[in-house]
Structures are given as C-alpha cells and as structure tokens.
Amino acid sequence: MYNHLLYFTYWIVNALIVYIFGLLAPGDVVLGNWRFGAVEAAIYAGFWVTFFVWLLWDFAISKGVKFDTGIVVLGYFWSVNIFAFWIVARFSQYAGLGIRSYLWAILMGFVAYAVQRLAWRFVIEKNAVQKKRS
C-alpha cells in the first residue's frame, strides 16, 4: 500500500514544485496553455513527471541497478528528474508546462530530487512505524 501513497506523495511534491517555479520565474517556467490554467497545468505536469520518474525507476530495478550508496541515488534520480521535467516541457500542449532552457530542468530536477527524498523518508518511516504497531 505504501507504494501507492509514495506515488501520490511524489505527484503532490512534483506538482507543487512546478507551481512554485511557475510563480517564481513566470518568464522561464510557463504554466498553462489554451486548454489548462496554471493550477491544472501544475497538476498534469506533476503527474507526468512522476510517471516518468516511476517508469525509469522500475526499469532500473528490473535491470538490477543497486541503489546502495547515496551518490548512486543522487546521480540516478537527479538525472531522471531532469529528463522527466525536460520531456514533459517538450510536450507542453498536453501537460501545460513550458520551460525556457535545460538549465531550468536541471534546477527543477535537483529541487524535486531533494524534496522527493524527504517524502521518501516520511512515507517509508511512517509505514515502518505503523508496521511495528500492528
């Protein structure tokens, strides 16, 4: 069950990151299009970023990637987040997110990685505490 909760938490985190970057740098991170408003675009873009992160995470696990050191986790998930933000922004007509340059994808990817790690710790530790109680 915690996998569903973790996915939903990542989705919320990614949507908030997209929305906050859209507020802080509206000329560089554009939210919305002819179909979506800013909040709706942040929700859709957050979903697609989470989808790509999760997809590539499952792919890495199936290929036997060992996430045993912090540098491997940082390198892998930072690069996956960069890719996810960049690819979602390239399809702005479907997600409502546009970014001006790859530098914004790098910055958003790092912030997303950091907040996702916090969400990971919160959800996993909360799940471990609940399992101890039962």
PASEBA-1860 file (N, C-alpha, C; in nm, 3 decimals):
! residues 134
1> MYNHLLYF> 0.082/-0.121/0.000/0.000/0.000/0.000/0.086/0.126/0.000 ~ 0.202/0.120/0.065/0.282/0.242/0.075/0.334/0.285/-0.062 ~ 0.345/0.193/-0.160/0.386/0.233/-0.294/0.285/0.329/-0.356 ~ 0.157/0.305/-0.334/0.055/0.396/-0.385/0.063/0.531/-0.314 ~ 0.084/0.527/-0.184/0.098/0.650/-0.107/0.223/0.726/-0.148 ~ 0.331/0.655/-0.172/0.456/0.719/-0.214/0.439/0.782/-0.353 ~ 0.373/0.712/-0.445/0.348/0.767/-0.579/0.264/0.894/-0.569 ~ 0.157/0.889/-0.490/0.071/1.006/-0.474/0.147/1.122/-0.409
9> TYWIVNAL> 0.232/1.091/-0.311/0.313/1.194/-0.246/0.410/1.257/-0.346 ~ 0.474/1.175/-0.429/0.563/1.229/-0.532/0.486/1.318/-0.629 ~ 0.366/1.278/-0.663/0.283/1.356/-0.754/0.254/1.493/-0.694 ~ 0.215/1.496/-0.568/0.188/1.623/-0.500/0.314/1.708/-0.495 ~ 0.425/1.647/-0.457/0.553/1.718/-0.449/0.590/1.777/-0.584 ~ 0.582/1.697/-0.689/0.619/1.746/-0.822/0.525/1.856/-0.871 ~ 0.397/1.843/-0.844/0.301/1.947/-0.883/0.331/2.077/-0.809 ~ 0.361/2.068/-0.681/0.395/2.188/-0.604/0.523/2.253/-0.655
17> IVYIFGLL> 0.621/2.172/-0.687/0.747/2.226/-0.740/0.723/2.299/-0.871 ~ 0.647/2.238/-0.960/0.615/2.302/-1.088/0.541/2.433/-1.063 ~ 0.444/2.431/-0.975/0.364/2.551/-0.948/0.450/2.662/-0.886 ~ 0.534/2.627/-0.790/0.620/2.727/-0.724/0.719/2.786/-0.823 ~ 0.780/2.702/-0.906/0.872/2.755/-1.007/0.798/2.844/-1.106 ~ 0.674/2.809/-1.138/0.594/2.893/-1.226/0.564/3.029/-1.165 ~ 0.547/3.032/-1.033/0.525/3.160/-0.964/0.653/3.242/-0.953 ~ 0.764/3.175/-0.923/0.890/3.246/-0.900/0.957/3.294/-1.029
25> APGDVVLG> 0.940/3.220/-1.136/1.004/3.255/-1.263/0.904/3.241/-1.377 ~ 0.803/3.327/-1.382/0.696/3.308/-1.482/0.742/3.325/-1.627 ~ 0.851/3.392/-1.649/0.901/3.406/-1.786/0.981/3.286/-1.832 ~ 1.031/3.208/-1.738/1.114/3.092/-1.771/1.043/2.959/-1.753 ~ 0.952/2.952/-1.660/0.871/2.832/-1.637/0.726/2.874/-1.655 ~ 0.669/2.837/-1.768/0.535/2.882/-1.805/0.435/2.771/-1.775 ~ 0.330/2.809/-1.703/0.223/2.715/-1.670/0.096/2.756/-1.741 ~ 0.031/2.658/-1.802/-0.096/2.683/-1.868/-0.080/2.695/-2.018
33> NWRFGAVE> -0.189/2.671/-2.084/-0.197/2.687/-2.229/-0.342/2.716/-2.264 ~ -0.380/2.697/-2.387/-0.517/2.727/-2.428/-0.618/2.636/-2.361 ~ -0.570/2.522/-2.309/-0.660/2.423/-2.252/-0.659/2.423/-2.099 ~ -0.545/2.450/-2.036/-0.530/2.440/-1.891/-0.491/2.573/-1.829 ~ -0.542/2.596/-1.709/-0.495/2.708/-1.628/-0.367/2.666/-1.556 ~ -0.311/2.758/-1.477/-0.183/2.732/-1.412/-0.191/2.617/-1.312 ~ -0.293/2.614/-1.228/-0.304/2.508/-1.126/-0.325/2.373/-1.193 ~ -0.415/2.369/-1.290/-0.441/2.244/-1.360/-0.317/2.196/-1.435
41> AAIYAGFW> -0.243/2.288/-1.496/-0.120/2.252/-1.566/-0.017/2.196/-1.469 ~ -0.007/2.255/-1.350/0.087/2.203/-1.249/0.049/2.062/-1.207 ~ -0.079/2.036/-1.193/-0.125/1.902/-1.154/-0.094/1.801/-1.264 ~ -0.125/1.834/-1.389/-0.096/1.743/-1.500/0.054/1.722/-1.519 ~ 0.129/1.832/-1.517/0.274/1.820/-1.535/0.335/1.740/-1.420 ~ 0.288/1.764/-1.297/0.336/1.687/-1.183/0.308/1.539/-1.199 ~ 0.191/1.507/-1.253/0.159/1.366/-1.277/0.256/1.304/-1.377 ~ 0.278/1.372/-1.490/0.364/1.315/-1.593/0.509/1.306/-1.550
49> VTFFVWLL> 0.556/1.404/-1.474/0.692/1.394/-1.420/0.702/1.273/-1.328 ~ 0.604/1.256/-1.241/0.602/1.141/-1.151/0.595/1.010/-1.229 ~ 0.514/1.008/-1.333/0.502/0.888/-1.416/0.637/0.848/-1.475 ~ 0.711/0.945/-1.531/0.840/0.914/-1.592/0.944/0.874/-1.487 ~ 0.943/0.941/-1.372/1.035/0.903/-1.265/1.007/0.759/-1.222 ~ 0.881/0.728/-1.202/0.842/0.594/-1.158/0.875/0.490/-1.265 ~ 0.847/0.522/-1.390/0.874/0.431/-1.500/1.024/0.398/-1.509 ~ 1.107/0.499/-1.504/1.251/0.476/-1.514/1.307/0.410/-1.388
57> WDFAISKG> 1.244/0.435/-1.275/1.283/0.371/-1.150/1.255/0.220/-1.160 ~ 1.137/0.184/-1.205/1.103/0.043/-1.223/1.195/-0.022/-1.326 ~ 1.227/0.050/-1.432/1.318/-0.002/-1.535/1.456/-0.030/-1.474 ~ 1.507/0.063/-1.395/1.639/0.045/-1.333/1.638/-0.075/-1.238 ~ 1.532/-0.089/-1.161/1.522/-0.203/-1.069/1.519/-0.334/-1.148 ~ 1.446/-0.337/-1.258/1.438/-0.459/-1.338/1.572/-0.493/-1.403 ~ 1.656/-0.393/-1.426/1.788/-0.415/-1.484/1.894/-0.442/-1.378 ~ 1.854/-0.441/-1.252/1.947/-0.477/-1.145/2.032/-0.364/-1.091
65> VKFDTGIV> 1.992/-0.240/-1.114/2.067/-0.127/-1.059/2.056/-0.131/-0.907 ~ 2.169/-0.121/-0.841/2.173/-0.124/-0.695/2.177/0.020/-0.642 ~ 2.075/0.057/-0.571/2.068/0.190/-0.510/2.120/0.182/-0.367 ~ 2.248/0.142/-0.355/2.303/0.117/-0.222/2.387/0.230/-0.166 ~ 2.427/0.325/-0.249/2.503/0.439/-0.198/2.429/0.568/-0.230 ~ 2.455/0.669/-0.149/2.390/0.797/-0.168/2.424/0.863/-0.300 ~ 2.547/0.844/-0.346/2.588/0.909/-0.471/2.517/0.845/-0.591 ~ 2.492/0.715/-0.585/2.418/0.647/-0.693/2.274/0.697/-0.695
73> VLGYFWSV> 2.213/0.707/-0.578/2.075/0.756/-0.568/2.067/0.899/-0.619 ~ 2.159/0.984/-0.574/2.160/1.124/-0.618/2.177/1.132/-0.769 ~ 2.279/1.066/-0.821/2.306/1.073/-0.965/2.192/1.020/-1.050 ~ 2.137/0.908/-1.009/2.031/0.848/-1.088/1.903/0.931/-1.083 ~ 1.856/0.963/-0.963/1.728/1.032/-0.953/1.736/1.178/-0.995 ~ 1.849/1.242/-0.979/1.862/1.378/-1.029/1.853/1.376/-1.182 ~ 1.926/1.284/-1.245/1.922/1.278/-1.391/1.783/1.236/-1.442 ~ 1.718/1.145/-1.371/1.583/1.104/-1.411/1.485/1.221/-1.398
81> NIFAFWIV> 1.497/1.298/-1.290/1.410/1.415/-1.273/1.436/1.519/-1.381 ~ 1.562/1.541/-1.415/1.593/1.636/-1.522/1.527/1.591/-1.651 ~ 1.546/1.463/-1.685/1.484/1.409/-1.805/1.332/1.424/-1.801 ~ 1.272/1.392/-1.688/1.126/1.397/-1.676/1.074/1.539/-1.695 ~ 1.136/1.637/-1.630/1.091/1.776/-1.647/1.113/1.822/-1.791 ~ 1.224/1.785/-1.849/1.253/1.828/-1.985/1.155/1.768/-2.085 ~ 1.129/1.639/-2.073/1.041/1.573/-2.169/0.896/1.620/-2.153 ~ 0.854/1.643/-2.029/0.718/1.694/-2.006/0.705/1.835/-2.064
89> ARFSQYAG> 0.807/1.915/-2.049/0.803/2.052/-2.103/0.803/2.051/-2.256 ~ 0.864/1.951/-2.318/0.864/1.943/-2.464/0.724/1.914/-2.518 ~ 0.640/1.855/-2.435/0.502/1.827/-2.476/0.406/1.919/-2.401 ~ 0.434/2.047/-2.407/0.357/2.146/-2.330/0.211/2.152/-2.370 ~ 0.179/2.117/-2.493/0.039/2.120/-2.534/-0.045/2.017/-2.460 ~ 0.020/1.912/-2.407/-0.053/1.809/-2.333/-0.043/1.826/-2.182 ~ 0.067/1.882/-2.134/0.088/1.894/-1.990/0.071/2.036/-1.939 ~ 0.086/2.135/-2.025/0.070/2.272/-1.983/0.193/2.332/-1.918
97> LGIRSYLW> 0.307/2.264/-1.926/0.432/2.315/-1.869/0.529/2.345/-1.980 ~ 0.585/2.464/-1.976/0.690/2.501/-2.070/0.807/2.559/-1.994 ~ 0.928/2.520/-2.032/1.046/2.578/-1.969/1.136/2.636/-2.077 ~ 1.204/2.742/-2.041/1.282/2.817/-2.139/1.410/2.744/-2.180 ~ 1.480/2.682/-2.086/1.605/2.616/-2.121/1.627/2.494/-2.033 ~ 1.723/2.414/-2.074/1.756/2.294/-1.998/1.809/2.327/-1.858 ~ 1.861/2.448/-1.839/1.910/2.487/-1.706/1.797/2.487/-1.603 ~ 1.678/2.525/-1.646/1.563/2.519/-1.556/1.527/2.375/-1.525
105> AILMGFVA> 1.541/2.287/-1.621/1.515/2.144/-1.596/1.616/2.090/-1.496 ~ 1.742/2.133/-1.506/1.844/2.089/-1.411/1.811/2.137/-1.271 ~ 1.774/2.264/-1.258/1.740/2.320/-1.127/1.614/2.255/-1.070 ~ 1.512/2.243/-1.151/1.388/2.181/-1.105/1.412/2.034/-1.069 ~ 1.496/1.966/-1.145/1.528/1.827/-1.116/1.598/1.811/-0.983 ~ 1.689/1.903/-0.951/1.758/1.894/-0.822/1.664/1.922/-0.706 ~ 1.583/2.025/-0.719/1.487/2.057/-0.613/1.389/1.941/-0.595 ~ 1.342/1.886/-0.706/1.249/1.772/-0.698/1.316/1.654/-0.630
113> YAVQRLAW> 1.441/1.626/-0.666/1.513/1.515/-0.602/1.519/1.535/-0.451 ~ 1.556/1.655/-0.407/1.571/1.682/-0.264/1.438/1.666/-0.190 ~ 1.332/1.718/-0.247/1.201/1.710/-0.179/1.146/1.567/-0.188 ~ 1.172/1.498/-0.297/1.129/1.359/-0.308/1.199/1.271/-0.205 ~ 1.325/1.299/-0.176/1.396/1.222/-0.074/1.331/1.244/0.063 ~ 1.290/1.367/0.090/1.219/1.393/0.216/1.086/1.319/0.219 ~ 1.014/1.320/0.109/0.887/1.248/0.102/0.910/1.098/0.118 ~ 1.016/1.047/0.057/1.051/0.905/0.071/1.071/0.869/0.218
121> RFVIEKNA> 1.151/0.949/0.284/1.178/0.921/0.427/1.051/0.929/0.509 ~ 0.967/1.027/0.483/0.843/1.042/0.558/0.751/0.923/0.537 ~ 0.728/0.886/0.413/0.633/0.777/0.383/0.689/0.643/0.430 ~ 0.815/0.616/0.403/0.875/0.488/0.440/0.883/0.475/0.591 ~ 0.927/0.580/0.661/0.936/0.574/0.807/0.799/0.564/0.870 ~ 0.701/0.635/0.816/0.565/0.626/0.869/0.511/0.484/0.852 ~ 0.540/0.422/0.738/0.498/0.286/0.712/0.566/0.189/0.809 ~ 0.694/0.211/0.835/0.768/0.124/0.927/0.712/0.135/1.070
129> VQKKRS> 0.677/0.257/1.112/0.620/0.277/1.245/0.484/0.208/1.255 ~ 0.403/0.218/1.150/0.272/0.153/1.152/0.285/0.001/1.155 ~ 0.386/-0.055/1.087/0.406/-0.198/1.089/0.451/-0.246/1.228 ~ 0.530/-0.165/1.298/0.572/-0.202/1.432/0.453/-0.207/1.528 ~ 0.360/-0.116/1.511/0.243/-0.109/1.598/0.149/-0.228/1.579 ~ 0.145/-0.281/1.457/0.049/-0.389/1.430/0.109/-0.526/1.449
END
